[in-house]
Structure formats: C-alpha cells, structure tokens
C-alpha cells in the first residue's frame, strides 16, 4: 500500500483533508473511510492513509467526501468532537502518521504544553505559543563526570590484553553500528576515525583533538587573516563580501520580528509562522514513524548536534552566498564532529560545559577544513544560527530538511542521513522539543559565543628545538599551544617587516 500525499486545514468546526490520488482511475465504491475517536483511516487501493489527530473527531451526517478531478484530490471534511478546539501541528505530516500512543496531546499535558502554531490561514495561535515559550528549561550544560568502567580481560594468545566487552555504538541516541565502517571502505572522506566501528566514545574525542591539531595549518590561517585585514585586488578570496552577505533566512526572521514590534502586545504572535512547501511535506512523510525515549544526557547531545549542524550548514551557505555546491555535503560533514568523528560528547573530563565545547570545536574545524578560514566569518555564522534558533522549531526543521537532502542522495555520505538526520528531524517534529527550549538554547548560545575569544581557540603544534645533551646534538619536538591571537601577531610582525 502507498501513503498518498495529503494536506490538512481546519476551522472551528471541521478538519479538511485533501488526499492526492494521482495516476489511478477514481472509483467511489472502493473508497473506505472511518473515524474512530482521534484515528482517521482512508483506503483507496493502492493508497492507504492512517492519521492520528491530537483530539477526537466524529463521524456523523456532516461528514463529507468528494472527488475533484482537476486537482486529482479526494476532498474530505470531518467534524471535530468539540467545536472551537484547535488542533496543533497539522502541517507536521510525520507527526500525524504516528502509531498508537505516539505524540498524543493528552499524554503530554503533564509534561509540557504543545505548540499551537497553525490555523486555517497558517497563523500562530499566540496564547498557546506564549505558554510554550514559558516552558523553556534551564539547561545544565556542565558534563556529568562518571567513573569509567573497567574493560574486561580476555585471553589473546599467550597474553591477556584489554578489550572492550560491549559493542561500539554511535549516531542518534547511540543506537547504530556497522554502518560507517562499510562507507569508509567505499571512500567516505568525511570520516576521520581510523576504525569507526571499534573506537569508544572517549577515544573518538582524543583522536579528533589530535587530528585537528595535526591538520590545522597556521600558515593558511595567517594568510587568510592578512587577506581579510589587508585586502588587495589580486586576492582570490573576498572575506569582506562574505561577511557582509545577508542570509535570506535571517533576513526573513528579522523582517518578521520587526513587524511584530510595531503591533500591540495583544496582536503579536509568539513564534515566527512557517509554511512548508509540498516538497517539504513529502520529505516529512518519509521520516521514521517511531517514538523516542532519551535520557537527559542524550537530550542535551541532540540539541548540541542541532547547533553544530546549523553552524556547518550556515557556514556553507555563507561561503557560497546562498547556494550549495558539489562539496557542500563534505564541508558540512567535515565541520560537524558528530559526523566526522561520531563524537557527541565533545569533551572527556567535564572540564568545560557542553555548549562551550561545541562552539570551540566547530570554530576549530571551520578554521581547518573549508576554503575560507576566518574567525570573523565564524562569528557571523554563529549570529545566523542564533537568529534561526530564535525563529523556532519550524524554521530549524525547514533548514534541517534541506540539509538532509544533501546527504540522502549522496552515493557515500547517505549514511549520515541514516544514523543522524532521519531521526533528528523526526525527533524535532515530536513534542520532545519545544519552542521554549529552542529560545533558551538560542540565548545560551549567544552568551556562550560572546565569551569565546581568539585566545580560547588553540592548537597544539610541535616546536622543533635543538638541545645539547651528553651525546651531542639531539632533536626534540616539544608541543606548544598556539592560539589564534599568537598566529595573528606573528602574521602582523612579518607583514610589518616587509
């Protein structure tokens, strides 16, 4: 059976469902429709649709269905049980396709109120959205420190060697394995781990830090810094143009926000309204239909992953001035530590909070891999991420759906869609993420980013010195911490001496 494309609207009395049935001969006797409390079923072979609404509907003499041959749609009208009751999230198709006991409003009332954003005219309902925004929780970004468990001892030949007893997992909620290893054998250039299927979480962090230190090139950064600060007509990179470029998504949010300030408080809406296109609705219908049970640690890691992905996505958009190119998936995947090193923890010892670690990690990687390497450019991208988070979960979802397509159709990198993006989009659609959480995340991100300076972005590099010993000259490589401030001062000194 095929799931047809559908759209839903509502007024105070009815739910209106338009079911697209292309490429088949319409036959009224073959249609079966039932309404059972909050469950609606539609069947017209080979199409089958089962929708679970947040509140009950009824099947009485007011129910109606007719076929529109011009649009090839079956137009269905079913009454609400309670007149005037608003049904939230009717534009989130993946949510409506949920199975029994998933995403039901009544089950969630004791936790957090849902976001009532959309009515017939796609306008946000201010009262419920305001309540939801007040539910923004205070995140504790400090990493919980745990005593590491001892690995089991297993015989290896005549000796005993340490071996991890449990299998290594990665991806969304640490539920995947055996996927990345196959893609590496097919030429996965995003992956930075030597053995992704056998590297435990803490070892991924250490390997990532070591390889970032090795692959960061201070000479390229210094050259880009001088090109940005002292531009000439011969430069092959125009940093000023990229930094001053206006992100159309951010511009749309700021325009909406400014318009709200001109209204009285009673007329303002709390969340930026977003209308999904037909293509976006179809993408949502292809998302996994399952519920998610995450503990507090993984909930924070999911939010951090969203932050990292938005940073990488918007850096690519800004670098290409609004367009993607053939290298976009590689650039985004390489910058995102959850993709390139399967690293969701970001820090081993809990010495830094998770959000600060995410900001520093993303900046380090953005100064190591893309074509344009500029701290000022990174700052501009973080500003873009802040405004997008302020725009609300629908705006974030819209961007993640676009990002998802870059990976879904790639011959090799599609694995990151499987282990992260599918679940991430479905989780974002659910009631597990609220508008209040995203707004609080935006403000925490802004404060955290403002606290990170160039002196906080450091790379360990080998400092080759020659020391005298009893056995004569001996080369000794010492590791020194090199900050962006240090590199820029050295670059300025060289520039002034020329």
C-alpha positions as CSV (number, residue, x, y, z in Angstrom):
1,X,0.0,0.0,0.0
2,X,1.2,3.5,-0.8
3,X,0.9,6.5,1.5
4,X,-0.7,9.3,-0.6
5,X,0.3,13.0,-0.4
6,X,-2.1,14.9,1.7
7,X,-2.7,18.4,3.2
8,X,-4.8,19.4,6.2
9,X,-6.6,22.6,7.2
10,X,-9.1,23.4,9.9
11,X,-11.7,25.8,11.1
12,X,-13.6,25.9,14.4
13,X,-15.9,23.1,13.3
14,X,-14.2,20.9,10.7
15,X,-11.0,19.2,9.7
16,X,-10.4,19.4,6.0
17,X,-8.2,16.7,4.4
18,X,-7.2,16.7,0.7
19,X,-5.8,13.3,-0.4
20,X,-3.9,13.3,-3.7
21,X,-4.7,10.1,-5.7
22,X,-2.7,10.6,-9.0
23,X,-2.4,8.0,-11.8
24,X,-5.4,5.8,-10.8
25,X,-9.0,5.7,-12.0
26,X,-11.3,7.1,-9.3
27,X,-13.8,4.6,-8.0
28,X,-16.2,5.8,-5.3
29,X,-17.3,2.2,-4.3
30,X,-13.7,1.3,-3.5
31,X,-13.2,4.1,-1.0
32,X,-13.3,3.2,2.6
33,X,-13.1,5.9,5.3
34,X,-13.5,5.5,9.1
35,X,-13.3,7.9,12.0
36,X,-12.6,6.3,15.4
37,X,-12.1,8.9,18.1
38,X,-8.8,10.5,17.2
39,X,-8.0,8.0,14.4
40,X,-8.9,8.6,10.8
41,X,-8.4,5.9,8.1
42,X,-8.7,6.3,4.3
43,X,-8.3,3.5,1.8
44,X,-8.5,3.5,-2.0
45,X,-6.2,0.8,-3.4
46,X,-3.3,1.1,-3.8
47,X,-3.4,4.1,-1.4
48,X,-3.8,3.8,2.3
49,X,-3.7,6.6,4.9
50,X,-3.9,6.4,8.7
51,X,-3.9,9.7,10.6
52,X,-3.9,10.2,14.4
53,X,-5.1,13.6,15.4
54,X,-4.3,15.2,18.7
55,X,-8.0,15.4,19.6
56,X,-11.1,13.4,18.8
57,X,-13.3,13.8,15.7
58,X,-16.7,12.3,15.0
59,X,-18.4,10.7,12.0
60,X,-21.9,12.0,11.5
61,X,-24.2,13.3,8.8
62,X,-21.9,16.4,8.4
63,X,-19.0,14.3,7.3
64,X,-18.4,14.6,3.6
65,X,-16.1,13.5,0.8
66,X,-16.0,14.3,-2.9
67,X,-13.5,13.8,-5.7
68,X,-12.1,16.9,-7.6
69,X,-10.9,15.7,-11.0
70,X,-9.0,18.9,-11.7
71,X,-6.7,18.6,-8.7
72,X,-7.0,14.7,-8.6
73,X,-7.8,15.0,-4.9
74,X,-10.4,13.4,-2.6
75,X,-11.6,16.3,-0.5
76,X,-12.7,15.1,2.9
77,X,-14.5,17.0,5.7
78,X,-14.9,15.6,9.2
79,X,-16.4,17.4,12.2
80,X,-14.4,18.0,15.4
81,X,-15.9,16.5,18.6
82,X,-15.6,19.8,20.4
83,X,-16.4,22.9,18.4
84,X,-13.7,25.6,18.6
85,X,-11.0,23.2,19.7
86,X,-7.7,24.0,18.0
87,X,-5.7,21.0,16.6
88,X,-2.0,21.9,16.7
89,X,0.7,20.8,14.2
90,X,-1.5,19.8,11.3
91,X,1.3,20.8,8.9
92,X,3.7,18.3,10.5
93,X,2.7,15.2,8.5
94,X,5.2,12.8,10.1
95,X,3.6,13.6,13.4
96,X,0.1,12.8,12.1
97,X,1.2,9.5,10.7
98,X,2.4,8.3,14.2
99,X,1.3,5.0,15.5
100,X,-0.9,4.3,18.6
101,X,0.1,6.3,21.7
102,X,2.7,8.3,19.9
103,X,2.6,12.1,20.1
104,X,-0.8,12.4,21.7
105,X,-1.6,15.7,23.4
106,X,-3.4,14.2,26.4
107,X,-0.4,12.1,27.2
108,X,1.9,15.1,27.1
109,X,-0.2,17.6,29.1
110,X,1.6,16.8,32.4
111,X,5.0,17.4,30.8
112,X,4.9,20.4,28.5
113,X,2.2,22.2,26.5
114,X,2.4,21.7,22.8
115,X,3.0,24.4,20.2
116,X,-0.3,25.6,18.7
117,X,1.1,27.4,15.7
118,X,-1.1,26.8,12.7
119,X,-4.7,27.6,11.9
120,X,-6.5,27.7,8.6
121,X,-4.6,30.7,7.5
122,X,-1.3,29.3,8.8
123,X,-1.2,31.9,11.6
124,X,0.3,31.2,15.0
125,X,-2.0,30.9,18.0
126,X,-0.4,33.4,20.4
127,X,-1.9,32.1,23.6
128,X,-0.6,28.5,23.5
129,X,2.7,29.6,21.9
130,X,3.3,32.0,24.8
131,X,2.7,29.2,27.3
132,X,5.1,27.0,25.4
133,X,7.8,29.7,25.4
134,X,7.5,30.0,29.2
135,X,8.3,26.3,29.4
136,X,11.9,26.9,28.3
137,X,14.0,24.9,30.7
138,X,17.3,26.0,32.2
139,X,19.8,23.6,30.6
140,X,22.8,22.4,32.7
141,X,25.5,22.4,30.1
142,X,28.1,21.0,32.6
143,X,29.1,17.5,31.6
144,X,28.3,14.9,34.2
145,X,31.5,13.2,35.3
146,X,31.3,9.4,35.6
147,X,33.8,6.9,36.8
148,X,34.9,4.9,33.8
149,X,34.0,1.2,33.9
150,X,36.9,-1.3,33.7
151,X,37.3,-3.1,30.4
152,X,37.1,-6.9,30.6
153,X,40.2,-9.0,30.3
154,X,40.1,-11.6,27.5
155,X,42.8,-14.0,26.5
156,X,44.8,-13.2,23.4
157,X,47.3,-15.9,22.5
158,X,49.5,-16.5,25.5
159,X,48.9,-13.0,26.9
160,X,45.9,-11.1,28.2
161,X,45.0,-7.9,26.5
162,X,42.5,-5.3,27.4
163,X,39.4,-5.5,25.2
164,X,36.1,-3.6,25.3
165,X,33.3,-6.0,26.1
166,X,30.4,-4.0,24.8
167,X,29.9,-3.2,21.1
168,X,30.6,0.4,20.0
169,X,27.5,2.4,19.1
170,X,27.1,5.9,17.5
171,X,24.6,8.2,15.9
172,X,21.3,9.4,17.2
173,X,20.8,8.2,20.8
174,X,23.8,5.8,20.3
175,X,21.7,3.2,18.5
176,X,23.7,2.4,15.4
177,X,26.7,0.3,14.4
178,X,28.1,-1.5,11.4
179,X,27.2,1.4,9.0
180,X,30.1,3.8,8.9
181,X,32.7,1.1,8.5
182,X,31.1,0.0,5.2
183,X,31.0,3.6,3.9
184,X,34.7,4.0,4.8
185,X,35.6,1.1,2.5
186,X,33.7,2.9,-0.3
187,X,35.6,6.1,0.1
188,X,34.0,8.1,2.9
189,X,36.2,11.2,3.1
190,X,34.1,12.8,5.9
191,X,35.1,10.1,8.4
192,X,38.2,11.0,10.4
193,X,38.4,7.9,12.6
194,X,40.9,5.2,11.9
195,X,38.5,2.5,13.0
196,X,35.0,4.0,13.5
197,X,33.4,0.6,14.3
198,X,35.8,-0.1,17.2
199,X,36.6,3.3,18.7
200,X,34.9,4.0,22.1
201,X,33.3,7.4,22.8
202,X,36.2,8.9,24.8
203,X,38.8,7.7,22.3
204,X,36.9,9.4,19.5
205,X,37.3,12.7,21.3
206,X,41.1,12.2,21.8
207,X,41.6,11.1,18.2
208,X,39.6,14.1,17.0
209,X,41.7,16.6,19.0
210,X,44.9,15.0,17.9
211,X,44.0,15.1,14.2
212,X,42.6,18.7,14.4
213,X,46.0,19.8,15.8
214,X,47.8,18.0,13.0
215,X,45.6,19.1,10.2
216,X,45.2,22.8,11.2
217,X,47.7,24.8,9.1
218,X,48.7,28.1,10.8
219,X,50.2,29.4,7.6
220,X,47.0,29.1,5.7
221,X,45.1,30.8,8.6
222,X,47.7,33.6,8.8
223,X,47.5,34.1,5.0
224,X,43.7,34.3,5.1
225,X,43.8,36.6,8.1
226,X,46.1,39.1,6.3
227,X,44.0,38.8,3.2
228,X,40.9,39.7,5.3
229,X,42.7,42.6,7.1
230,X,44.7,44.0,4.2
231,X,42.8,43.1,1.0
232,X,44.2,43.7,-2.4
233,X,42.8,43.5,-5.9
234,X,44.9,40.3,-6.5
235,X,43.3,38.3,-3.7
236,X,41.5,35.1,-4.6
237,X,39.3,35.3,-1.5
238,X,36.9,38.1,-0.7
239,X,36.2,37.9,3.0
240,X,34.6,41.3,3.3
241,X,31.9,40.3,0.8
242,X,31.2,37.0,2.6
243,X,31.0,38.6,6.0
244,X,28.7,41.4,4.7
245,X,26.4,39.0,2.8
246,X,22.9,38.9,4.1
247,X,21.5,35.5,4.9
248,X,17.9,35.4,3.4
249,X,16.6,33.2,6.2
250,X,17.9,35.5,8.9
251,X,16.6,38.5,6.9
252,X,13.1,36.9,6.8
253,X,13.2,36.4,10.6
254,X,14.4,39.9,11.3
255,X,11.7,41.3,9.0
256,X,9.0,39.3,10.8
257,X,10.4,40.3,14.2
258,X,10.5,44.0,13.3
259,X,6.9,43.8,12.1
260,X,5.8,42.3,15.5
261,X,7.4,45.2,17.4
262,X,5.1,47.6,15.5
263,X,2.0,45.8,16.8
264,X,0.3,46.0,20.2
265,X,1.2,43.2,22.6
266,X,-2.3,41.6,22.2
267,X,-1.8,41.4,18.4
268,X,1.7,39.9,18.4
269,X,2.4,36.2,17.7
270,X,5.0,34.4,19.8
271,X,6.6,32.3,17.1
272,X,7.5,33.0,13.5
273,X,4.9,31.3,11.2
274,X,6.4,29.0,8.6
275,X,4.5,27.5,5.7
276,X,6.0,24.2,4.4
277,X,6.1,23.6,0.7
278,X,4.7,20.5,-0.9
279,X,8.2,19.1,-1.3
280,X,8.9,19.7,2.4
281,X,5.7,18.0,3.4
282,X,6.7,15.0,1.3
283,X,10.1,14.9,2.9
284,X,8.4,14.8,6.3
285,X,6.2,11.9,5.3
286,X,9.3,9.9,4.6
287,X,10.7,10.3,8.1
288,X,10.7,7.4,10.5
289,X,7.4,6.9,12.4
290,X,8.5,6.0,15.9
291,X,8.7,7.4,19.4
292,X,11.9,8.3,21.1
293,X,12.9,7.8,24.8
294,X,16.1,9.7,25.5
295,X,17.7,10.2,28.9
296,X,18.8,13.7,29.9
297,X,22.4,13.3,28.6
298,X,21.3,12.4,25.1
299,X,18.6,15.1,25.0
300,X,21.4,17.7,25.5
301,X,23.6,15.9,23.0
302,X,20.7,16.1,20.4
303,X,20.3,19.8,21.0
304,X,24.1,20.3,20.6
305,X,24.1,18.3,17.4
306,X,21.4,20.6,16.0
307,X,23.6,23.6,17.0
308,X,26.7,22.1,15.2
309,X,24.7,21.2,12.1
310,X,23.2,24.6,11.9
311,X,26.6,26.2,12.2
312,X,28.1,23.9,9.5
313,X,25.1,24.4,7.2
314,X,25.1,28.2,7.5
315,X,28.9,28.4,7.1
316,X,28.5,26.5,3.8
317,X,25.6,28.8,2.8
318,X,27.5,31.9,3.6
319,X,30.7,30.7,1.9
320,X,28.7,30.0,-1.3
321,X,26.4,33.1,-0.8
322,X,23.1,31.3,-0.6
323,X,23.8,28.2,-2.7
324,X,25.0,24.7,-2.2
325,X,27.7,23.1,-4.4
326,X,29.1,19.6,-5.0
327,X,31.3,20.0,-2.0
328,X,28.6,21.1,0.4
329,X,27.9,17.7,2.0
330,X,31.6,17.1,2.5
331,X,32.1,20.6,4.1
332,X,29.1,20.3,6.4
333,X,30.0,16.7,7.4
334,X,33.7,17.6,8.0
335,X,32.9,20.6,10.2
336,X,30.3,18.6,12.3
337,X,32.1,16.5,14.9
338,X,29.1,14.2,15.3
339,X,29.5,13.2,11.7
340,X,33.3,13.3,11.1
341,X,34.3,11.7,14.4
342,X,31.0,10.3,15.6
343,X,31.7,12.5,18.6
344,X,28.6,13.6,20.5
345,X,30.3,14.1,23.9
346,X,32.9,16.6,22.7
347,X,34.8,16.6,26.0
348,X,36.2,13.8,28.0
349,X,36.8,15.0,31.5
350,X,33.9,17.5,32.0
351,X,36.4,20.4,32.3
352,X,34.1,22.5,30.0
353,X,30.4,22.8,29.5
354,X,28.9,21.1,26.5
355,X,27.7,24.2,24.7
356,X,31.1,25.9,25.1
357,X,32.8,22.8,23.8
358,X,30.5,22.8,20.8
359,X,31.3,26.4,19.9
360,X,35.1,25.9,20.3
361,X,35.0,22.6,18.4
362,X,33.0,24.0,15.5
363,X,35.3,27.0,15.2
364,X,38.4,24.9,15.3
365,X,37.1,22.7,12.5
366,X,35.9,25.7,10.5
367,X,39.4,27.1,10.6
368,X,40.9,23.8,9.5
369,X,38.9,22.4,6.5
370,X,36.9,24.9,4.4
371,X,38.3,27.2,1.8
372,X,37.7,30.4,3.7
373,X,39.2,30.4,7.2
374,X,38.3,33.4,9.2
375,X,37.3,33.9,12.9
376,X,35.2,36.9,11.9
377,X,33.4,34.7,9.4
378,X,32.7,32.2,12.1
379,X,31.3,34.9,14.4
380,X,28.9,36.0,11.6
381,X,27.8,32.4,11.2
382,X,27.1,32.0,14.9
383,X,24.9,35.1,14.6
384,X,23.0,33.4,11.8
385,X,22.5,30.3,14.0
386,X,21.2,32.4,16.9
387,X,18.5,34.1,14.7
388,X,17.5,30.8,13.2
389,X,17.0,29.2,16.6
390,X,15.0,32.3,17.6
391,X,12.8,31.7,14.6
392,X,11.5,28.5,16.2
393,X,11.4,24.8,15.6
394,X,9.6,25.0,12.2
395,X,12.4,27.3,10.8
396,X,15.0,24.9,12.2
397,X,13.2,21.9,10.7
398,X,13.0,23.6,7.3
399,X,16.8,24.0,7.2
400,X,17.4,20.5,8.5
401,X,15.2,19.1,5.8
402,X,17.2,21.0,3.2
403,X,20.4,19.8,4.8
404,X,19.1,16.2,4.9
405,X,18.7,16.2,1.1
406,X,22.4,16.9,0.6
407,X,23.2,13.6,2.3
408,X,20.2,11.5,1.4
409,X,21.0,11.5,-2.3
410,X,24.8,11.2,-2.0
411,X,26.3,7.8,-3.0
412,X,28.5,7.6,0.1
413,X,27.5,10.2,2.6
414,X,23.9,9.0,2.8
415,X,25.0,7.0,5.9
416,X,24.9,10.2,7.9
417,X,21.3,10.7,6.9
418,X,20.6,7.1,8.2
419,X,22.4,7.4,11.6
420,X,21.6,11.1,12.4
421,X,19.4,13.2,10.1
422,X,16.3,11.0,9.8
423,X,15.9,10.5,13.5
424,X,16.9,14.1,14.2
425,X,14.2,15.6,12.0
426,X,11.5,13.2,13.4
427,X,12.6,14.0,16.9
428,X,12.4,17.7,16.3
429,X,8.8,17.3,14.9
430,X,7.7,15.5,18.0
431,X,6.7,17.2,21.3
432,X,10.1,16.3,22.8
433,X,11.5,19.7,21.6
434,X,9.5,22.8,22.5
435,X,9.7,26.4,21.3
436,X,10.8,27.4,24.8
437,X,13.8,25.0,24.7
438,X,15.0,26.4,21.4
439,X,14.6,30.0,22.5
440,X,16.6,29.2,25.7
441,X,19.2,27.4,23.6
442,X,19.5,30.5,21.3
443,X,20.1,32.8,24.3
444,X,22.6,30.4,25.9
445,X,24.4,30.1,22.6
446,X,24.7,33.8,22.2
447,X,26.1,34.3,25.7
448,X,28.5,31.4,25.3
449,X,29.7,32.5,21.9
450,X,30.3,36.1,23.2
451,X,32.5,34.6,25.9
452,X,34.7,32.7,23.4
453,X,37.7,34.8,22.1
454,X,40.5,34.1,19.8
455,X,42.8,33.3,22.7
456,X,40.4,30.4,23.5
457,X,40.9,28.8,20.1
458,X,44.2,26.9,20.5
459,X,46.0,24.2,18.6
460,X,48.9,22.1,19.8
461,X,51.8,22.2,17.4
462,X,55.3,20.7,17.5
463,X,58.0,23.2,18.3
464,X,61.3,21.8,16.9
465,X,64.2,22.8,19.1
466,X,67.8,21.5,19.2
467,X,69.2,20.9,22.6
468,X,72.7,19.8,23.7
469,X,73.0,16.6,25.6
470,X,75.9,14.4,26.8
471,X,75.7,12.5,23.5
472,X,75.8,15.7,21.4
473,X,73.1,17.5,19.5
474,X,69.6,15.9,19.9
475,X,66.4,17.0,18.2
476,X,63.5,17.2,20.5
477,X,59.9,18.1,19.4
478,X,58.0,19.9,22.1
479,X,54.3,20.6,21.9
480,X,53.3,24.2,22.3
481,X,49.8,25.7,22.4
482,X,49.3,28.1,19.6
483,X,46.3,30.4,19.8
484,X,44.7,32.4,17.0
485,X,46.0,35.6,18.8
486,X,49.5,34.2,18.6
487,X,49.3,33.4,14.9
488,X,47.8,36.8,14.0
489,X,50.5,38.6,16.0
490,X,53.2,36.7,14.1
491,X,51.5,37.4,10.8
492,X,51.3,41.1,11.6
493,X,55.0,41.1,12.5
494,X,56.0,39.5,9.2
495,X,53.7,41.9,7.3
496,X,55.2,45.0,9.0
497,X,58.8,43.8,8.4
498,X,58.3,43.5,4.6
